[in-house]
Amino acid sequence: MSSILADFATDVVVAKDTTRIALSVIGGLVLVSGVGWLLQRRTAMRSLARARVEEVVPSTGGKRTATLRLLAGPRDGERIELAPTRLAVEVGDEILVHPCRQHPSALRLTTTPRTVMPGALVGYGVLLLVAAWLAPAHATAGLVELAPLVFPLFSALLGVAGLGVLVGALRFARASRKVGGMIVANRSRAGESGYEPQVEYEIDGRVRRSWTGTRRQSSFGVGKRVCVYVDPRAPAIGTLYTVWTWIFPVTLLVLGLVGLTTGVAFLRWW
């Protein structure tokens, strides 16, 4: 009889540990992914160099390359190639570039990040690890059941995603160069209900035009005056902020907080 009870107790502990270990592994993977992404962004930020575009050349797949001249640092005046990109570049632009792993002999142009999702992933990974080891066990079987954790953990995912997008939008708005502009054209893609406005603005003494991304509703008519947020890494890239820029992340954040609060309250009752 004592051996049967001992075996049962061992099975319970194994089941309990297995559930917690599974959730810990998932949390660890999310945490490592977030840390890796964060380090990659910081490495790129530390290695940014200013360069001037001297020539733009079409490349394959709708991409383009360019000849750059470095403007500062130990390689001042050196000419180097820009890695193939779909981002807008024009002759005379002063852009910020960094080393490219895929093309070691070239430099890469990337836009300023619009989210802080790496940090959000780190926070979510930590939350998963905390949930794995602090979640209440079943009163009779001694098992850590995952079912009651699904709703609060999913709600937490919505919350951190909304926070990541919201903070990223605020940071980009603060870092960008804001200039006055005007909508000069609209275009829509076949099979899509959205449309994309083109904005004209003047920066650094040059008049530029930039397509600003697909919109779901036509709230920008041709001729409308707007505030253009110009990417500090590339003056040929302009964007528009609308009310939907804020509604989407705020909605995710509110839904996540409400769901997380409700889920935690249920866990305490359960």
C-alpha positions as semicolon CSV with decimal commas, in nm:
position;residue;x (nm);y (nm);z (nm)
1;M;0,000;0,000;0,000
2;S;0,280;0,238;0,093
3;S;0,452;0,171;-0,241
4;I;0,131;0,255;-0,432
5;L;0,098;0,587;-0,245
6;A;0,462;0,663;-0,311
7;D;0,418;0,595;-0,685
8;F;0,107;0,816;-0,693
9;A;0,290;1,099;-0,517
10;T;0,579;1,067;-0,766
11;D;0,338;1,083;-1,062
12;V;0,176;1,396;-0,918
13;V;0,512;1,568;-0,871
14;V;0,624;1,470;-1,221
15;A;0,298;1,600;-1,373
16;K;0,327;1,918;-1,171
17;D;0,689;1,972;-1,270
18;T;0,619;1,887;-1,636
19;T;0,352;2,155;-1,665
20;R;0,569;2,414;-1,503
21;I;0,871;2,315;-1,705
22;A;0,672;2,339;-2,030
23;L;0,554;2,691;-1,946
24;S;0,905;2,782;-1,831
25;V;1,055;2,665;-2,160
26;I;0,805;2,875;-2,358
27;G;0,874;3,176;-2,137
28;G;1,248;3,125;-2,172
29;L;1,227;3,109;-2,551
30;V;1,021;3,428;-2,563
31;L;1,264;3,598;-2,326
32;V;1,571;3,493;-2,526
33;S;1,404;3,606;-2,851
34;G;1,326;3,945;-2,704
35;V;1,678;3,990;-2,565
36;G;1,834;3,887;-2,897
37;W;1,612;4,126;-3,091
38;L;1,689;4,406;-2,845
39;L;2,065;4,350;-2,868
40;Q;2,044;4,345;-3,248
41;R;1,868;4,680;-3,252
42;R;2,117;4,834;-3,008
43;T;2,411;4,704;-3,208
44;A;2,269;4,861;-3,524
45;M;2,205;5,188;-3,338
46;R;2,562;5,207;-3,207
47;S;2,708;5,143;-3,553
48;L;2,503;5,403;-3,743
49;A;2,708;5,616;-3,982
50;R;2,603;5,917;-4,187
51;A;2,644;5,899;-4,562
52;R;2,540;6,095;-4,871
53;V;2,372;5,927;-5,168
54;E;2,567;5,999;-5,487
55;E;2,399;5,764;-5,734
56;V;2,091;5,539;-5,729
57;V;2,083;5,225;-5,942
58;P;1,782;4,993;-5,999
59;S;1,827;4,639;-5,872
60;T;1,633;4,312;-5,899
61;G;1,293;4,246;-5,741
62;G;1,187;4,609;-5,729
63;K;1,484;4,700;-5,511
64;R;1,754;4,961;-5,566
65;T;2,117;5,008;-5,470
66;A;2,315;5,329;-5,436
67;T;2,667;5,462;-5,420
68;L;2,731;5,631;-5,086
69;R;3,003;5,862;-4,959
70;L;3,066;5,845;-4,585
71;L;3,057;6,184;-4,416
72;A;3,204;6,130;-4,070
73;G;3,433;5,907;-3,867
74;P;3,756;5,725;-3,957
75;R;3,619;5,634;-4,302
76;D;3,527;5,993;-4,387
77;G;3,512;6,041;-4,764
78;E;3,516;5,669;-4,849
79;R;3,276;5,551;-5,118
80;I;3,076;5,236;-5,048
81;E;2,770;5,056;-5,182
82;L;2,425;5,055;-5,026
83;A;2,280;4,706;-4,984
84;P;1,970;4,639;-5,201
85;T;1,664;4,801;-5,045
86;R;1,303;4,893;-5,121
87;L;1,325;5,204;-4,906
88;A;1,313;5,539;-5,084
89;V;1,651;5,701;-5,148
90;E;1,733;5,996;-5,371
91;V;2,057;6,146;-5,495
92;G;2,179;6,404;-5,243
93;D;2,005;6,244;-4,943
94;E;2,200;6,226;-4,619
95;I;2,103;5,895;-4,461
96;L;2,203;5,685;-4,161
97;V;2,331;5,336;-4,245
98;H;2,493;5,045;-4,062
99;P;2,684;4,724;-4,150
100;C;2,490;4,451;-4,332
101;R;2,546;4,082;-4,253
102;Q;2,411;3,961;-4,589
103;H;2,636;4,204;-4,781
104;P;2,959;4,253;-4,579
105;S;3,101;4,496;-4,832
106;A;2,792;4,718;-4,827
107;L;2,596;4,923;-4,574
108;R;2,230;4,879;-4,494
109;L;1,952;5,135;-4,463
110;T;1,669;5,056;-4,221
111;T;1,390;5,279;-4,101
112;T;1,371;5,407;-3,746
113;P;1,183;5,145;-3,536
114;R;0,812;5,218;-3,495
115;T;0,762;4,978;-3,201
116;V;0,943;4,865;-2,887
117;M;0,838;4,503;-2,939
118;P;1,176;4,360;-2,829
119;G;1,124;4,508;-2,484
120;A;0,763;4,390;-2,484
121;L;0,877;4,034;-2,562
122;V;1,127;4,048;-2,276
123;G;0,850;4,157;-2,039
124;Y;0,616;3,886;-2,163
125;G;0,883;3,619;-2,125
126;V;0,941;3,724;-1,765
127;L;0,565;3,717;-1,705
128;L;0,544;3,361;-1,840
129;L;0,825;3,249;-1,610
130;V;0,655;3,409;-1,311
131;A;0,325;3,245;-1,403
132;A;0,495;2,907;-1,432
133;W;0,629;2,911;-1,078
134;L;0,369;3,116;-0,891
135;A;0,049;2,972;-1,044
136;P;-0,176;2,801;-0,786
137;A;-0,189;2,423;-0,787
138;H;-0,508;2,217;-0,796
139;A;-0,629;2,161;-0,442
140;T;-0,680;1,784;-0,468
141;A;-0,453;1,647;-0,738
142;G;-0,158;1,879;-0,677
143;L;-0,138;1,960;-1,047
144;V;-0,064;2,292;-1,209
145;E;-0,339;2,318;-1,468
146;L;-0,272;2,532;-1,773
147;A;-0,635;2,588;-1,872
148;P;-0,705;2,864;-1,613
149;L;-0,383;3,039;-1,721
150;V;-0,467;3,060;-2,091
151;F;-0,699;3,361;-2,069
152;P;-0,484;3,585;-1,845
153;L;-0,166;3,498;-2,036
154;F;-0,331;3,569;-2,373
155;S;-0,465;3,896;-2,230
156;A;-0,115;3,982;-2,113
157;L;0,011;3,919;-2,467
158;L;-0,244;4,169;-2,604
159;G;-0,141;4,418;-2,338
160;V;0,233;4,400;-2,404
161;A;0,174;4,415;-2,781
162;G;-0,042;4,726;-2,743
163;L;0,213;4,886;-2,511
164;G;0,496;4,805;-2,750
165;V;0,319;4,964;-3,046
166;L;0,203;5,267;-2,845
167;V;0,542;5,347;-2,693
168;G;0,710;5,288;-3,029
169;A;0,473;5,532;-3,200
170;L;0,540;5,792;-2,932
171;R;0,916;5,746;-2,959
172;F;0,911;5,774;-3,339
173;A;0,693;6,085;-3,322
174;R;0,943;6,240;-3,082
175;A;1,251;6,144;-3,288
176;S;1,109;6,231;-3,631
177;R;1,152;6,557;-3,815
178;K;0,811;6,723;-3,840
179;V;0,738;6,942;-4,141
180;G;0,431;7,077;-4,315
181;G;0,309;6,900;-4,626
182;M;0,017;6,845;-4,860
183;I;-0,159;6,540;-5,006
184;V;-0,093;6,540;-5,379
185;A;-0,221;6,197;-5,488
186;N;-0,397;5,880;-5,378
187;R;-0,364;5,527;-5,509
188;S;-0,537;5,200;-5,437
189;R;-0,422;4,845;-5,501
190;A;-0,627;4,592;-5,693
191;G;-0,838;4,373;-5,466
192;E;-0,784;4,592;-5,160
193;S;-1,028;4,831;-4,997
194;G;-0,759;5,057;-4,861
195;Y;-0,577;5,342;-5,033
196;E;-0,239;5,508;-5,001
197;P;-0,189;5,885;-4,998
198;Q;0,119;6,052;-5,140
199;V;0,244;6,355;-4,952
200;E;0,462;6,640;-5,076
201;Y;0,683;6,827;-4,831
202;E;0,997;7,037;-4,818
203;I;1,296;6,944;-4,603
204;D;1,663;7,047;-4,620
205;G;1,575;7,287;-4,900
206;R;1,435;7,013;-5,125
207;V;1,078;6,930;-5,221
208;R;1,004;6,559;-5,183
209;R;0,718;6,320;-5,240
210;S;0,658;6,007;-5,035
211;W;0,395;5,735;-5,032
212;T;0,288;5,704;-4,670
213;G;0,135;5,358;-4,633
214;T;-0,206;5,202;-4,690
215;R;-0,505;5,354;-4,507
216;R;-0,838;5,188;-4,446
217;Q;-1,045;5,502;-4,480
218;S;-1,004;5,795;-4,715
219;S;-0,963;6,075;-4,463
220;F;-0,695;6,257;-4,663
221;G;-0,821;6,422;-4,979
222;V;-0,591;6,566;-5,243
223;G;-0,491;6,919;-5,148
224;K;-0,528;6,870;-4,774
225;R;-0,255;7,022;-4,555
226;V;-0,096;6,774;-4,315
227;C;0,192;6,735;-4,072
228;V;0,453;6,495;-4,211
229;Y;0,672;6,287;-3,978
230;V;1,001;6,241;-4,162
231;D;1,222;5,948;-4,068
232;P;1,545;6,090;-3,921
233;R;1,744;5,808;-4,087
234;A;1,615;5,885;-4,437
235;P;1,462;6,221;-4,539
236;A;1,287;6,062;-4,840
237;I;1,063;5,857;-4,608
238;G;0,764;6,049;-4,474
239;T;0,462;5,920;-4,284
240;L;0,132;6,048;-4,150
241;Y;-0,014;6,001;-3,804
242;T;-0,389;5,956;-3,776
243;V;-0,629;5,883;-3,494
244;W;-0,601;5,514;-3,586
245;T;-0,231;5,530;-3,507
246;W;-0,334;5,564;-3,143
247;I;-0,668;5,381;-3,133
248;F;-0,523;5,043;-3,231
249;P;-0,251;5,014;-2,962
250;V;-0,467;5,175;-2,694
251;T;-0,746;4,926;-2,768
252;L;-0,505;4,634;-2,742
253;L;-0,364;4,771;-2,418
254;V;-0,706;4,824;-2,258
255;L;-0,833;4,482;-2,365
256;G;-0,516;4,323;-2,231
257;L;-0,537;4,499;-1,895
258;V;-0,906;4,419;-1,851
259;G;-0,854;4,054;-1,947
260;L;-0,547;4,019;-1,725
261;T;-0,724;4,171;-1,426
262;T;-1,026;3,945;-1,477
263;G;-0,808;3,639;-1,524
264;V;-0,603;3,705;-1,210
265;A;-0,922;3,759;-1,010
266;F;-1,058;3,425;-1,139
267;L;-0,734;3,249;-1,047
268;R;-0,754;3,378;-0,691
269;W;-1,114;3,258;-0,666
270;W;-1,036;2,926;-0,836
